[in-house]
Amino acid sequence: MAYPLEVQRLGRRSWAEVFQAMREFTDSRTPETVDELWLVEHDPVFTQGLAGRPEHLLAPAGIPIVQADRGGQVTYHGPGQLVMYPLLDLERRRLGIRCLVDLLEQAVIDVLAAHGVQGRRREGMPGVYVNNDKIASIGLKVRRGCCYHGLAFNIAMDLSPFAMINPCGYAGLQMTQLSAWVRNIDLDQAGVEMVSALCRLLDYHPNWSEFLRNAN
C-alpha cells in the first residue's frame, strides 16, 4: 500500500523563510500528519552545517552566509538549482537516516540514467557524482523522529559561487549540473522527474494538486 505524500512547489524563496517553515511544520505535526515534499529554488546563499569549519569559506564575498542545523559542511544554493525538502515521519515509515540518504541518492541516479547520464556515489562522500564532479548534495536533520532539510540538485545554474568555498568541506571538489549533459532541461521538468523517482523508491502516492496550483 502506497503512503500519501503532499507535493508542494514553493517557487523562488529565501532560504531563511523556508528553513523557518520547515521547523514549524516539523514541530507542529502529529502522528496523523501527512508527509510532504517541498520543491524550491533559493536566492543565492551559503549554508553552513552543524560541523561547518570557517576555513571552508574561502572568499564568499557578496553572498550571505547562514547557519543551518543540518549535518555536513558548507554548500551553496542559488537560482537554477532544484532543492527538495522531504518532510517525513521516519518513525512511522520505519526509515533510518542512512537508508533515506541512499534513496535520495538513488532517485538522482535514476533521473540521470533516464537522460543517459551515469551518476554514482563516492565512498564516504554523500551525494551524487558525474565523472567525479558533484551534481547533487544531501544534508538532513532529524527532530522528534521526523526529518527536514534534504537534497540540492544542480540543474541549470551559475556554478561560480562554489569556487568561493570548499564544497561540502572538500578542497578542490568540482561541481557540475544537469544542463552540462542534457539540453532543454528546466527546474519544473527535473522536479517532476525527481518526485516520481523518489515516490517509486519510497512507496509514496503523490498528491500533485498544490504543485499544479502553484505552476507558473
N, C-alpha and C positions, 0 to 999 in steps of 0.2 A: 504493500500500500504506500503510495507516494504521500509525502508530507506537504502541507500548503506552504507557500512562500510568497510574500508580497514583494513585488519588484518596483522600486521607485527610481525614477530619473530626476535628479536634482538640478541638472543644468550646471552652469558655472557658479561656484560658490567659494567663499573664503574658507580656508582650512579651519580656522578657529570656530567659525559658525557651525560647521558640520561636526567638528570634534565635540562641541558642547551638546549638540543634538544627539549624538551617539551615546554619550554618557547619560543624558537624561532618559533616553529610550531604555537603556540597559538597566538603570536604577529603578525605573518605574514599572518594568514589565513584571508580569505574574506568570505562574506555571501555564496559564492558558494563552498567553500572548503568542500570536503567530510570528514566526521568524520572518525577517525582512532582509532584502539585499538592496543596497543603495548604490547607484551609479552616479558619479560626479566628476566634474572637471574643475580643478582648483586654479585659483590665481597663483602666480609664482610665489613659492615659499620653500624654505629648507626646514625639515622637521628633524629634530634630534631625539633619538630613542633614549630609554632609561639608562642604558650603558654607554651613552654617547660620550666621546672624548673630544675636547676642544681642538686637539691637533688635527682632527679630520676636517675641520673647517679651514680651508686653505686661504681663500680670498673671496668671501661671499658678499662682495660689495653690491649694495643696491637691492638686495633681496632679503626679506625678513627671515629671521631665524626664530623658530618656536620650539618649545619643549613639548614632546609627546610622552604619553605614558605607555607606549608600546615597547616591545623589545627591539633590539638592534641599535645601529648607529645612525648616522645622518643620511638622509636622502633628499631628493628634490621632487617637488610636484609643480606642474605648470600646464598651461593650455596645450591641448593635443595629447594629453596623457589620460587614459581611462583608469579611474580609481574606483575600485569595487569594495564596498564595506559589507561583509556578511555579518549580520546581527543575529546570531544563532544561539539557541539554548543547547549548549553542548551536553549538559547532563541529560536532558530529555532525549537527545539523539544518541546518547552514549558514544560520543565522539571525543577522542583525545586530541590535544592540540597538534601533536606531531602528525596524526592522521589527517587533520584538516589542512595543514600546510602541504602535505603530499597531494591532497586532492585539488587544492588551489593551483599548485604547480602543474598537475596533470591536465587541468582544464586549459591552461595556457598552451601546453604542449599539444593538446588535441586541436585547438583552434589553429595553431601554427601549421600542424600537419595537414589540416584541411586546405591550406593555401600553398602546400608544397614546400613548407619551411621546416627544417628539422630543429626542434628545440630540445634541450636536455638539461639535466640537473648537474650540479658540481658538488662533490663531496664536501660537507661542512660549510657550504655557502648557499643558504636558502635563496630560492628564486629560480628563474629560467634563463637559459643562455643560448645564444646562437653563435656558433664559431667562437666560443669563449667570451663573447661580448654579452653583457646583461641586457635583457629585454623586459624583464618583469621582476619586481621586488615584493617581498612579503614581510609584514610586521603585524603582530596580533597582540591583543590584551584580553585576558580572561578576568571577569569580575562577576561574582555571585553565580559562578557556573555558566556564564554566558560570555560570548566573545564580541569584540568590536575591533576597529581598525581593519586592515585587510591587505589588498593587492593593488599594486600600481603597474599598469601595463603600458609601455611606451608605444603609441600608435603613430602619430604624425606631429612631432613637436620640435622645438628648438632644444637640442641636446647640450648646447654650450654651457649652461649653468652647472652641469655635472662636473666640468673641469675645475670649478671653484671649490670642490670638496673631494674627499676620498669616498666615493660612493659606497655606502654600507660598511665603511671602515676599511676598505681595501685600496691601498695606494696603487695607482696605475690602472685600475679597473676601467675598461672601456664600456660605454653604453651603446646600444643600438635601438632600433624601433621597427615596427612592422612595415611602415611605408618604405623602408630601405629594401624590402623584399617583395612587397605586394603593391601593385598600382591601384589607385582609386579606392582606397580603404579609408573609412571615416570612423569617428568615435561611435556613432549610433550603430553602424553595422557590426563593429567589433564588440560593442556592448551586448547586442542581441546574441551573437555567437558565443560569447563568454557565459552569459546567463544560461543559455541552452546546454552548453557543455557542463557547467557546474551542476545544474539540476539533474542531468543524467547521472553524474558521478555520485551525487549526494541523495538521490532518490527524492527530489522535490518536484511538486507540481506548481509551476509559477503562475501567479495571478498578474497579468500584464496591464490591468486596467489603469493603474496610476502611471505606469511607464508610458502608455499610449496617450493618456490625458495630457501629459507634460511634453509631448512631442513638439518639436519646432514647427 
